[in-house]
Amino acid sequence: MSIIPSTRYTSSLRIIHWLTVVAIIAAYILADMDEGGEHGEAAAASWHYAAGLLVLLLVVPRLLLRLFTRTPPIVPAAGAVTRVTARLVQVALYLFLIVEPILGWLQLSYAGEPLTLPWAGWSLPPLVHPDPQAKAWVGELHEAVGNVFYAIIAVHVLAALWHHFIRRDNTLKRML
């Protein structure tokens, strides 16, 4: 009896991927609500922080699963340039999934504010001592890195659609 290898990522990895997508979208929407200065901005900010923390927490099992589970093959196989480009985008995405939430937490810490979880009523400790100048610099960096992050996400989404509709391979289907 032979075992046919799966053509999809594990269900755990797919669930974590799509939870991460939802958390990133929530963080983006809530950041805009927080900047608008409208009623409820403190609540939006608190949920923005929670969404960012969720992104950071989800990257740990995601990386472990990627390290210890087999990646389903792309059928038909992609060329060398496509494989290298995909790897570079993937590494950039993982870096952003780690760096962006940490920059947000640093920004809060430099502001002297706790990272409070809205549903739990408790806070995570600051990473550094308050420093208004560092807060401003890290805040600008957090926003700039976020903008680059969204551009890389757009490349990732467009590549998945290109694979699905132009190349007609199973790249997108592996994550659905």
Rosetta blueprint (number, residue, H / E / L):
1 M L
2 S L
3 I L
4 I L
5 P L
6 S L
7 T L
8 R L
9 Y L
10 T L
11 S H
12 S H
13 L H
14 R H
15 I H
16 I H
17 H H
18 W H
19 L H
20 T H
21 V H
22 V H
23 A H
24 I H
25 I H
26 A H
27 A H
28 Y H
29 I H
30 L H
31 A H
32 D H
33 M H
34 D H
35 E H
36 G L
37 G L
38 E L
39 H L
40 G L
41 E H
42 A H
43 A H
44 A H
45 A H
46 S H
47 W H
48 H H
49 Y H
50 A H
51 A H
52 G H
53 L H
54 L H
55 V H
56 L H
57 L H
58 L H
59 V H
60 V H
61 P H
62 R H
63 L H
64 L H
65 L H
66 R H
67 L H
68 F H
69 T L
70 R L
71 T L
72 P L
73 P L
74 I L
75 V L
76 P L
77 A L
78 A L
79 G L
80 A H
81 V H
82 T H
83 R H
84 V H
85 T H
86 A H
87 R H
88 L H
89 V H
90 Q H
91 V H
92 A H
93 L H
94 Y H
95 L H
96 F H
97 L H
98 I H
99 V H
100 E H
101 P H
102 I H
103 L H
104 G H
105 W H
106 L H
107 Q H
108 L H
109 S H
110 Y H
111 A L
112 G L
113 E L
114 P L
115 L E
116 T E
117 L L
118 P L
119 W L
120 A L
121 G L
122 W L
123 S E
124 L E
125 P L
126 P L
127 L L
128 V L
129 H L
130 P L
131 D L
132 P H
133 Q H
134 A H
135 K H
136 A H
137 W H
138 V H
139 G H
140 E H
141 L H
142 H H
143 E H
144 A H
145 V H
146 G H
147 N H
148 V H
149 F H
150 Y H
151 A H
152 I H
153 I H
154 A H
155 V H
156 H H
157 V H
158 L H
159 A H
160 A H
161 L H
162 W H
163 H H
164 H H
165 F H
166 I H
167 R H
168 R L
169 D L
170 N L
171 T L
172 L L
173 K H
174 R H
175 M H
176 L L
